[in-house]
Amino acid sequence: MLFPLIKDVLSFPPDSRKLTVRGWIRTKRELKNLVFIELNDGSSLRGLQCAFDRDVHKLAGILDEAGTGASVEIEGILVSSPAAGQELELASKSIRLIGPAPSESRPGIPAYPLQKKRHSLDFLREIAHLRPRTNTFAAVTRLRSRLAFAIHQFFQRNGYQYIHTPIITANDAEGAGAMFQVTTLNLETPRTSSPVDYSQDFFGRKTGLTVSGQLEAETYAAALSRVYTFGPTFRAEHSNTTRHLAEFWMVEPETAFADLDDNMNLAEEFLKFLITTALEDCGEELAFFDTHYEKGLRENLETLTRSPFTRVSYTSAIAELEKNAGAFEFKPAWGCDLQSEHERYLTETVFRGPLIVTDYPKEIKAFYMKLNDDGRTVRAMDVLVPRLGEIIGGSQREEHLEKLQTRMTELGMNTTGYQWYLDLRRYGTTPHSGFGLGFERLIQYLTGMTNIRDVIPYPRTAGQAEY
C-alpha cells in the first residue's frame, strides 16, 4: 500500500493517529533538545513539521546526518501544533535515513546545491535535474499537470476525439523550413559536392521533426468532425529569447463545418475554461506565484474569465498602433507582423483586455489559410492577452482546391508531397477551422514566469540539450 501524501496528511484532524510519512527534508531547525524537520514530498507547497525529542528517542546520530535534501521515512503521531501558522505536526518517534544529501563536499560527492532557501532562476536552470525540489518548480509542475488534464476534459466534453499525429514527418506545416532533420545517413562520412541521395535514407525521403500536427489533424477532422492533438512540436529557429523553445507542446483542435467565428468562440471558451480550472484547483500555487513572481496575478486571471474577448481586424489594429508609432522599437505599418510590444500595447493600453485580431495580410500567414474576398487578407485569428501577447493562433482553412493550389504555387511550394492534403479538398470538402495553443505560453501566463525555459521540465534551446 502506498504511503500517504503530505498534501492529504495536512487535511487530517490532529487526532493522535499513528502515521508513517516519506519525503525530502526542506529545513531542519535544532534547539537544545528538540529538532524540527520540515518534510515535503512535492504534493503540496506546504510541508509537514516533524518534531523530535533528541534525548528521549536517542536519535542524535541519524538526525545529525539527516540534512536538507535527504530522503527519510518518519513515524509518529499526528497532534496539534503549538506553533503559530500551522495546525498540526507529527510528534515523531523514529526516523530512517533513506538517501543522504551531504551539506559539505565529500570524496566523489559534491555538496547538495540547494542549501539556501532562495536561488536565482538562472542558477536553477543549470541544475534542471534538481530544481523540481524547489517551491517554484514544484508549483509549476503541479499546475502544468492539472492543466494538461483540463485540456482533455474540455475537448472530450465537447465531442472531440483525441488523435496522435506523427512526430516524424516529410511536411513542413508552417512553410517556414525551420525543421530539425531526421536521418540515419552516416554523417561521419565527408560530404561531397553531389546532392544527398535521400532514397538511401531510412524513410526514403527527407524527413524532419514536426512543427505542427495540424495538417494530419485536418485529415481526421474530415472524417470524425471534431478532433484535437496535444503533443510535442519542434522548431529549429535560433531564437535565443525568453519566449522561444526548440521543443514545446502544442494543443491543436480541428473542427469540420466551422468558420472563423466558430473558431474564435471555441478559442475563447477553451481559454476561459483552462484559467477557471487553474483558479479553482490550483489556488495554493497561484497564491505562491502572486506573492513571489507577479503581484495581482490571481485578480488579473479572474478578470479575464469575466471579460468578453474584443474582436478587431488587423487593419484596425494597425491603425491604432500607428496613432502612437513613435512609442515602438518596431514601427507598425500595414503588412508587418505584430511584435510582442504591439500585442501588449493593444491589450493593455488600447483595448484593456483580451483581444482577437483577425484578417491578416496573406503574405505573413501560412499557405492553408482561407483567402478573403478582398484578395489581400486571410481568415486568420490571433488571441492576445495582457502581459503576454499572443497565446493562440489559428484560422479558417482554405477548403477550395483551386484556391489552395494557386496559393501554394504563388509561394513556390512543391505540391508533390501534399497530394494527400489536397485530396481533402477533392473528396467531400467542408469549411473547417482550427487553432494552436502553445502549452508553455499558457503556463507562463498562469504563473507570471517571465522566461519560457522555467515552465517546461527540460528546456531545449540552441546549444542546450544536456539532459
Secondary structure, 3 states (H helix, E strand, C coil): CCCCCHHHHCCCCCCCCEEEEEEEEEEEEECCCEEEEEEECCCCCCCEEEEEEHHHHCCHHHHHHCCCCCEEEEEEEEEECCCCCCCEEEEEEEEEEEECCCCCCECCECCCCCCCCCCCHHHHHCCCCCHHHCHHHHHHHHHHHHHHHHHHHHHHHCCCEECCCCCEECCCCCCCCCCCEECCCCCCCCCCCCCCCHHHCCCCCCEEECCCCHHHHHHHHHHHCEEEEEEEEECCCCCCCCCCCCEEEEEEEEEECCCHHHHHHHHHHHHHHHHHHHHHHCHHHHHHHHHHCCCCHHHHHHHHHHCCCEEEEHHHHHHHHHCCHHHCCCCCCCCCCCCHHHHHHHHHHHCCCCEEEEEEEHHHCCCCECECCCCCEEEEEEEEECCCEEEEEEEEECCCHHHHHHHHHHCCCCHHHHHHHHHHHHCCCCCEEEEEEEHHHHHHHHHCCCCHHHCCCCCCECCECCC
